[in-house]
Amino acid sequence: MNYLSVEEVSKSFGTLVLFENLSFGISQGQKIALIAKNGTGKTTLLDIVSGKEAPDNGQVVYRKGVKVGFLPQEPDLEPTLTIEETILSSDNEILGIINAYEKALQNPDDAEAYQKAFDQMEAKQAWDFETTYRQILSKLKLDDLSKKVNDLSGGQKKRLALADLLLGKPDLLILDEPTNHLDLEMIEWLEEFLKSENLTLFMVTHDRYFLDRVCNHIIELEDKTLYNYKGNYSYYVEKRAERIEVEQTTTAKAKQLYKKELDWMRRQPKARTTKSKSRIESFGDIKDRASKRRNDHKVELEINMERLGSKVLETHHVSKGFEDNYLFQNFDYIFKKNERIGIIGKNGTGKSTFLNVLTGGLEPDQGKVIHGETLKIGYYTQGGIQAKEGQKVIEVIKDYGDYIPLSKGRQISASQLLEKFLFDRKKQYDFVEKLSGGEKKRLYLCTVLIQNPNFLILDEPTNDLDIVTLNVLENFLLDFPGCLIVVSHDRYFMDKIVDHLFVFGEGKITDFPGNYSDYRDLKALELEAKYEESSQSSSEPNNSSKTKQTTDPKNKLSFNEQKTYKKLEKDISTLEKKKEKLEAEFLKDLSPEEIKEKTIELQKIQTELEDKTEQWFELSMKLEA
């Protein structure tokens, strides 16, 4: 069933043409991600599809009765309402029924009102929805329902808008960077929710693991043209590489033909035959194909980094907290040359506070931080670039000098530097306030790096960056010769960049020797070991207390959790059988295409099996709690 059709849509801002004559459709059950470079119109296209903005040309046709829900990057919420009032003010009928039932519970003397509310809950099957309602608010850490929107942080507002959207149960969800302002635990929960629910999605996100596990269709917007890939992110990466290779081969052939035709054109007499006229007319098309160029420039900067001495940075018994609540205590660490550290932890556990203590922005409550004599810190904060009003892009860089020193005594002009950071000559004279969120992030990164730091601290550098720029940034950081600390909720980025982790939580910092996927695997193994230990102890005979443990635990799961637990056991068994059957297929004589197809299928089954097993472990832990 087709939910909407985008027909020949175009959009420009002044002389800047974002896209022209774009057409595509969204059908029920599709989970589509839009991928494009920053500044090419991703958010604008989402605004047009959601109905928030009108196209210059073309139209968006919605199926009659389709309910569309839109999560923008900056939610528009009524500041005077509380969290609960915001959610209950939506047009969801079941939420109103739940609200009436909860009010009836507070007034036990009115039996008639209670019975009416109870009957409505039964008629609309609102019990399951109430469980979902509570789960969503809990997972997104929206526990104080009486708190007003005006008192919420930017991240809390984004999470409230997301909760409100999910509870509204629209037919089509349109999401603009839904994982921004979510910690890793929230991202993984949202990932599982969107993957398992029967939803239709159209979204923009830079989180590549999220893309890989949730989406079944990728649309790429490049050079004002749409390319469709019917698969997840891994499939897109593979097929995009194949497409580019074909394009480059085609362009190379066209160049050879162009030279041949150009030579022929120069040798032709003025009097043309009908045959030669036809050949002349096709010459223009050949010329266009031959001159086609890919704009795949990379951020390249050979920084003039000052050499780090033997002493880099040390913390001795460092503690920091607020109102007698310590975020971390007695942290001792000696940073070494070329270390690459990732920082993870739930929101509010002190990650940004720790970075401010390291850089001297905050004094520790106890202990001391010692900087080496040669240490030069480059600190990329979540606050972003602070440009002056009316300042142009090139003026931001010229504040550091018309020429920037590079390694080996060389230098580069401000304009040339910006070109290396993917700002062409025209874009350099745009006002900073006119840039997209991702372009501002890229400009800010440029200002941090040109100061030639030898100790780089990046606090959420991946927010709002497009996937193309992320890949470029990763390659740059892999070659960065100094120390590196990264705080990021982008699991793919962390896995690629860091060697070990500082894990924040429960008032302490734990040093974990591995990347994020290693950490997640360890936690899964710990859960499995605890479950096996619990199972062995509960199966011992002739022990009344142990026997009671085997009969009571189910009571620790809600009715819906018990159903989920049983379903997961069946699903895991089915997936394991599918996996065994598919692995047996590889023993047959297969063509290269069949091997590729079955490998992709096996990878999907393995990912689903791992996710469902992790859910099963979490519920199992409740049984032993």
Secondary structure, 3 states (H helix, E strand, C coil): CEEEEEEEEEEEECCEEEEEEEEEEEECCCEEEEEECCCCCHHHHHHHHHCCCCCCEEEEEECCCCCEEEECCCCCCCCCCEHHHHHHCCCCHHHHHHHHHHHHHCCCCCHHHHHHHHHHHHHCCHHHHHHHHHHHHHHCCCCCCCCEHHHCCHHHHHHHHHHHHHHCCCCEEEEECCCCCCCHHHHHHHHHHHHHCCCEEEEECCCHHHHHHHCCEEEEEECCEEEEECCCHHHHHHHHHHHHHHHHHHHHHHHHHHHHHHHHHHHCCCCCCHHHHHHHHHHHHHHHHHCCCCCCCCCCCCECCCCCCCCCEEEEEEEEEECCEEEEEEEEEEECCCCEEEEECCCCCCHHHHHHHHHCCCCCCEEEEEECCCCCEEEECCCCCCCCCCCEHHHHHHCCCCEEEEHHHCEEEHHHHHHHCCCCCCHHHCEHHHCCHHHHHHHHHHHHHCCCCCEEEEECCCCCCCHHHHHHHHHHHHCCCCEEEEECCCHHHHHHHCCEEEEEECCEEEEECCCHHHHHHHHHHHHHHHHHHHHHHHCCCCCHHHHHHHHCHHHHCCHHHHHHHHHHHHHHHHHHHHHHHHHHHCCCCCCHHHHHHHHHHHHHHHHHHHHHHHHHHHHHHHHHC
